[in-house]
Amino acid sequence: MPYIKQEDRPKLDQLVEQMKEAGIAANGDLNYLLYAFCKRHVSPSYNNYKNFIGELNQCATEIERRILAPYEDEKMRENGDV
């Protein structure tokens, strides 16, 4: 996870809140938003696209590790293991 310096977070957190207020959800909206950003603002080159995809993959990995895994562990404790 890229830990962003405290002083650099407010502008990014503001964007996150704007996305929430706009109703951006993981139902196609987020996919469109990320694709549109890449298409419009990532300079065309193999390396730039590769780096963008790497950022997306690392984000998914971090969600699995820090959010999904603890949730699954909690549900296993609540409901018993398989």
Secondary structure as the mmCIF struct_conf table of DSSP 4:
data_model
#
loop_
_struct_conf.conf_type_id
_struct_conf.id
_struct_conf.beg_label_comp_id
_struct_conf.beg_label_asym_id
_struct_conf.beg_label_seq_id
_struct_conf.end_label_comp_id
_struct_conf.end_label_asym_id
_struct_conf.end_label_seq_id
HELX_RH_3T_P HELX_RH_3T_P1 GLN A 6 ASP A 8
HELX_RH_AL_P HELX_RH_AL_P1 ARG A 9 GLU A 21
TURN_TY1_P TURN_TY1_P1 ALA A 22 GLY A 23
TURN_TY1_P TURN_TY1_P2 ALA A 26 GLY A 28
HELX_RH_AL_P HELX_RH_AL_P2 ASP A 29 HIS A 41
BEND BEND1 VAL A 42 VAL A 42
BEND BEND2 PRO A 44 SER A 45
HELX_RH_AL_P HELX_RH_AL_P3 TYR A 46 ILE A 63
HELX_RH_PI_P HELX_RH_PI_P1 GLU A 64 LEU A 68
HELX_RH_AL_P HELX_RH_AL_P4 ALA A 69 ASN A 79
#
